Amino acid sequence: MNFKEQIDPVKLPQHIAIIMDGNGRWAKKQGLMRIRGHEKGAKAVRDVVEGSAEIGVPNLTLYAFSTENWNRPKVEVDTLMKLLVSSLKKEITTLQENDIKLKAIGCIETLPKKARRELEEVIKKTSGNSRMTLTLALSYGSREELTHVVKEIAEKVASGEISAKAIDESVINKHLYTQNLPDVDLMIRTSGEQRISNFLLWQLAYAELYFSEILWPDYRKEDLFEAIYNYQNRERRFGKTSEQLS
């Protein structure tokens, strides 16, 4: 079945978030070092990003490196940071050709200086692009984000800038790392794991969750199209009944 042809362009998710899982297991199955899985995973990123832009998805967020990932063996973390730098250098052409704007969320200041510098350069170079916004979640953890939000709002309440009674969802949204992005409509996780792993907890409130058995290095745009087709064939009720929607 050609899922791309079955997708309704009017009902596209406005924000897709992906937990790219399975690089290490892919490498192990091939008898390779874990880093080879991460390198292969970078090719999957390119394919899925191009596929998203191709069909008109306006916002794509990729969980690239979590706050918990810093606890992995140092050699793997160092290699991942080097891979981040090299990937950004390689993909700038792809981003420009596809009119894609790059952004990043998370504790970016904890990244190595070289990675931060390269990231900031690509973000600056693509800032004028408008076809799609690609957001990389780097050194990101949703609990850390929400803690940051609470502290920031508390400071503004203490200074009198915000009234405690005025705090509502819109105020919280304005203080999130994703303040300029809509809530997630579709969250995809690869590798068969079925959890959200501290990813966009607030933004996923009403997202449709889609879990794929495919390991990330083998994930392609056709798999993305299948997930979107599945999404479009679900009933999104947002707390209402089916009768109310009809």
C-alpha positions as CSV (number, residue, x, y, z in Angstrom):
1,M,0.0,0.0,0.0
2,N,1.3,3.4,-0.9
3,F,0.6,5.3,2.3
4,K,1.8,8.7,0.9
5,E,-1.0,8.6,-1.7
6,Q,-3.6,7.9,1.0
7,I,-2.6,10.8,3.2
8,D,-5.1,13.7,3.3
9,P,-3.0,16.9,3.0
10,V,-5.8,18.9,4.8
11,K,-5.5,16.7,7.9
12,L,-1.8,16.7,8.4
13,P,-0.5,16.7,12.0
14,Q,0.8,20.2,12.6
15,H,3.6,19.0,14.9
16,I,5.2,15.5,14.8
17,A,7.6,14.5,17.6
18,I,9.9,11.4,17.2
19,I,11.8,9.4,19.8
20,M,14.5,7.9,17.6
21,D,15.2,4.7,19.5
22,G,17.1,1.5,18.6
23,N,20.5,2.6,17.3
24,G,22.4,0.5,19.8
25,R,20.3,-2.5,19.3
26,W,20.6,-2.2,15.5
27,A,24.4,-2.2,15.8
28,K,24.4,-5.1,18.2
29,K,22.3,-7.2,15.7
30,Q,24.8,-6.4,13.0
31,G,27.8,-7.3,15.3
32,L,29.0,-3.7,15.2
33,M,29.9,-1.1,17.8
34,R,27.1,1.0,19.1
35,I,28.5,4.1,17.4
36,R,27.9,2.5,14.0
37,G,24.2,2.4,14.9
38,H,24.2,6.1,15.7
39,E,26.0,6.9,12.4
40,K,23.4,4.8,10.5
41,G,20.7,6.6,12.4
42,A,21.8,9.9,11.1
43,K,20.9,8.7,7.6
44,A,17.4,7.9,8.8
45,V,17.1,11.4,10.2
46,R,17.8,12.9,6.7
47,D,15.2,10.6,5.1
48,V,12.5,11.4,7.6
49,V,13.2,15.1,7.6
50,E,13.0,15.2,3.8
51,G,9.8,13.1,3.9
52,S,8.2,15.4,6.4
53,A,9.0,18.5,4.3
54,E,7.9,16.7,1.2
55,I,4.3,16.2,2.3
56,G,3.9,19.5,4.1
57,V,4.4,18.8,7.8
58,P,5.1,22.3,9.3
59,N,6.8,21.2,12.6
60,L,9.1,18.2,13.3
61,T,10.8,17.7,16.7
62,L,13.5,15.0,17.1
63,Y,14.6,13.7,20.5
64,A,18.3,13.6,19.7
65,F,20.0,13.6,23.2
66,S,18.3,13.5,26.6
67,T,19.5,14.9,29.9
68,E,19.8,11.2,31.1
69,N,22.0,10.3,28.1
70,W,24.9,12.1,29.8
71,N,25.0,9.0,32.1
72,R,26.1,6.8,29.2
73,P,29.8,5.7,28.9
74,K,32.0,8.8,28.3
75,V,33.4,7.3,25.1
76,E,29.8,7.0,23.6
77,V,28.8,10.5,24.7
78,D,32.0,12.0,23.2
79,T,31.4,10.2,20.0
80,L,27.8,11.3,19.9
81,M,28.8,14.9,20.3
82,K,31.4,14.6,17.5
83,L,28.7,13.0,15.3
84,L,26.3,15.9,16.1
85,V,28.9,18.4,14.8
86,S,29.7,16.4,11.7
87,S,26.0,15.8,10.9
88,L,25.2,19.5,11.3
89,K,28.0,20.4,8.8
90,K,26.8,17.8,6.3
91,E,23.1,18.5,6.6
92,I,23.2,22.3,6.2
93,T,22.8,21.8,2.4
94,T,19.8,19.5,2.9
95,L,18.2,22.1,5.2
96,Q,18.7,25.0,2.8
97,E,17.6,23.0,-0.3
98,N,14.4,22.0,1.5
99,D,13.8,25.5,3.0
100,I,13.9,24.1,6.6
101,K,14.6,26.2,9.6
102,L,16.6,24.6,12.4
103,K,15.9,25.2,16.1
104,A,17.0,23.5,19.3
105,I,15.5,23.0,22.8
106,G,17.1,21.8,26.0
107,C,20.1,22.7,28.2
108,I,22.1,23.7,25.2
109,E,24.7,25.4,27.4
110,T,25.8,21.9,28.6
111,L,26.9,20.8,25.1
112,P,30.6,21.0,24.2
113,K,31.7,24.4,22.9
114,K,32.3,23.0,19.4
115,A,28.9,21.4,19.2
116,R,27.2,24.6,20.5
117,R,29.1,26.7,18.0
118,E,28.2,24.5,15.0
119,L,24.6,24.3,16.2
120,E,24.3,28.1,16.5
121,E,25.8,28.6,13.1
122,V,23.3,26.3,11.4
123,I,20.4,27.8,13.3
124,K,21.5,31.3,12.1
125,K,22.0,30.3,8.5
126,T,18.6,28.6,8.3
127,S,16.7,31.3,10.3
128,G,15.1,32.7,7.2
129,N,13.7,29.4,5.9
130,S,9.9,28.8,6.3
131,R,8.8,25.5,4.7
132,M,9.2,23.5,7.9
133,T,10.7,24.0,11.4
134,L,13.0,21.2,12.5
135,T,13.6,21.2,16.3
136,L,16.4,19.1,17.9
137,A,15.9,18.2,21.5
138,L,19.4,18.2,22.8
139,S,20.4,17.7,26.5
140,Y,16.6,17.8,26.9
141,G,14.5,16.4,29.7
142,S,10.8,17.4,30.2
143,R,11.0,17.4,34.0
144,E,14.0,19.8,33.8
145,E,12.0,22.0,31.4
146,L,9.0,22.1,33.7
147,T,11.2,22.8,36.7
148,H,12.8,25.7,34.7
149,V,9.3,27.0,33.9
150,V,8.2,26.9,37.5
151,K,11.3,28.8,38.7
152,E,11.0,31.4,36.0
153,I,7.3,32.1,36.7
154,A,7.9,32.1,40.5
155,E,10.6,34.7,40.0
156,K,8.2,36.9,38.0
157,V,5.5,36.5,40.6
158,A,8.0,37.5,43.3
159,S,9.0,40.6,41.4
160,G,5.3,41.5,40.7
161,E,5.6,41.0,37.0
162,I,3.0,38.3,37.1
163,S,0.1,37.8,39.5
164,A,-0.2,34.3,40.9
165,K,-4.0,34.4,40.1
166,A,-3.1,35.1,36.4
167,I,-1.2,31.9,35.9
168,D,-3.0,29.6,33.5
169,E,-2.0,27.3,30.6
170,S,-1.2,30.1,28.3
171,V,1.3,31.6,30.8
172,I,3.0,28.2,31.2
173,N,3.1,27.7,27.4
174,K,4.9,31.1,27.0
175,H,7.7,29.9,29.3
176,L,8.3,26.4,27.7
177,Y,11.3,25.8,25.5
178,T,8.7,25.1,22.8
179,Q,6.8,28.4,23.3
180,N,6.7,29.1,19.5
181,L,5.5,25.6,18.6
182,P,2.0,24.1,18.6
183,D,1.3,21.1,20.9
184,V,2.3,17.8,19.5
185,D,-0.3,16.0,17.4
186,L,1.6,12.8,16.7
187,M,4.4,11.3,18.7
188,I,6.3,8.4,17.1
189,R,8.7,6.1,18.9
190,T,10.7,3.4,17.1
191,S,12.2,0.1,18.3
192,G,9.1,-1.3,19.9
193,E,9.5,0.4,23.2
194,Q,6.3,1.9,24.5
195,R,7.1,4.8,26.8
196,I,7.7,8.5,26.4
197,S,11.0,8.7,28.4
198,N,10.7,12.3,29.8
199,F,9.9,13.8,26.4
200,L,7.6,16.8,26.0
201,L,5.3,15.8,28.9
202,W,3.3,18.9,28.8
203,Q,3.2,19.2,25.0
204,L,2.1,15.6,24.5
205,A,-1.1,16.0,26.6
206,Y,-3.4,15.2,23.7
207,A,-1.0,13.7,21.2
208,E,-1.7,10.5,19.4
209,L,1.0,8.0,20.2
210,Y,2.4,5.6,17.6
211,F,4.9,2.9,18.4
212,S,6.8,1.2,15.6
213,E,8.8,-2.1,15.9
214,I,11.4,-0.8,13.4
215,L,14.8,0.1,14.8
216,W,15.6,3.8,14.1
217,P,18.5,3.2,11.6
218,D,16.0,1.2,9.4
219,Y,13.2,3.8,9.6
220,R,12.4,5.6,6.4
221,K,10.0,8.2,5.0
222,E,7.6,5.4,3.9
223,D,7.3,4.4,7.6
224,L,6.6,8.0,8.5
225,F,3.9,8.1,5.9
226,E,2.3,5.0,7.4
227,A,2.3,6.5,10.9
228,I,0.6,9.7,9.5
229,Y,-2.0,7.6,7.7
230,N,-2.7,5.7,10.9
231,Y,-3.0,9.1,12.7
232,Q,-5.5,10.4,10.2
233,N,-7.7,7.3,10.7
234,R,-8.0,7.8,14.5
235,E,-10.8,9.7,16.2
236,R,-9.4,12.6,18.2
237,R,-12.0,13.5,20.8
238,F,-10.1,15.9,23.2
239,G,-12.4,14.8,26.1
240,K,-15.6,14.9,24.1
241,T,-17.8,12.0,23.0
242,S,-18.0,10.6,19.5
243,E,-21.5,11.9,19.3
244,Q,-20.4,15.4,20.0
245,L,-17.9,15.3,17.3
246,S,-20.4,14.0,14.7
